């Protein structure tokens, strides 16, 4: 094989890999729940605009809205 053929082959392979890239990620990350819409413990939520939080259960809650969005930091 000539050096020019090897160079052309390597360039072509690099171009194909660069154009095709990686396949898309099949896993979908669940979108954060808007603040105040927590339904279960551990659910992702938006604590404030642009800030992620986690849904937690209020201590000693005996009525309806026992889940709140708590900051992760």
C-alpha positions as CSV (number, residue, x, y, z in Angstrom):
1,X,0.0,0.0,0.0
2,X,1.3,3.4,-0.9
3,X,1.6,6.2,1.8
4,X,-0.8,8.3,-0.2
5,X,-3.5,5.6,-0.1
6,X,-3.0,5.2,3.6
7,X,-3.4,9.0,4.1
8,X,-6.5,9.1,1.9
9,X,-8.0,6.2,3.8
10,X,-7.3,7.7,7.2
11,X,-8.7,11.0,6.1
12,X,-11.9,9.4,4.8
13,X,-12.3,7.4,7.9
14,X,-11.9,10.5,10.1
15,X,-14.4,12.4,8.0
16,X,-17.0,9.6,8.3
17,X,-16.6,9.4,12.1
18,X,-16.7,13.1,12.5
19,X,-19.9,13.4,10.4
20,X,-21.8,10.5,11.9
21,X,-20.6,11.1,15.5
22,X,-22.1,9.2,18.4
23,X,-25.6,7.8,18.3
24,X,-28.3,9.7,20.2
25,X,-28.9,8.8,23.9
26,X,-32.0,6.6,24.2
27,X,-32.5,7.3,27.9
28,X,-34.8,10.2,28.6
29,X,-34.1,12.2,31.7
30,X,-37.4,13.2,33.4
31,X,-38.0,16.9,33.4
32,X,-38.1,18.5,36.8
33,X,-41.5,19.0,38.3
34,X,-42.5,22.6,38.7
35,X,-42.2,23.9,42.3
36,X,-45.2,22.9,44.4
37,X,-46.2,19.9,42.3
38,X,-44.3,17.1,44.2
39,X,-46.1,13.8,44.2
40,X,-43.6,11.4,45.7
41,X,-40.4,11.4,47.7
42,X,-37.2,11.6,45.6
43,X,-38.9,13.2,42.6
44,X,-36.9,15.9,40.8
45,X,-38.4,19.4,41.1
46,X,-37.5,23.0,40.4
47,X,-36.7,24.7,43.7
48,X,-36.5,28.1,42.1
49,X,-36.0,29.3,38.5
50,X,-33.0,27.3,37.2
51,X,-32.3,25.5,40.5
52,X,-33.0,21.8,40.9
53,X,-34.4,20.3,44.0
54,X,-35.7,17.1,45.4
55,X,-39.2,16.3,46.7
56,X,-39.3,15.5,50.4
57,X,-42.0,14.7,52.9
58,X,-42.8,17.2,55.6
59,X,-42.4,16.0,59.2
60,X,-45.6,15.3,61.1
61,X,-47.8,15.9,58.1
62,X,-51.3,14.4,58.5
63,X,-53.2,16.1,55.6
64,X,-53.0,16.4,51.8
65,X,-49.9,18.4,50.7
66,X,-47.2,16.6,52.6
67,X,-44.5,16.8,49.8
68,X,-42.4,19.9,49.2
69,X,-39.5,20.8,46.9
70,X,-36.2,21.2,48.9
71,X,-33.0,22.6,47.5
72,X,-30.2,20.1,46.8
73,X,-27.5,22.5,48.2
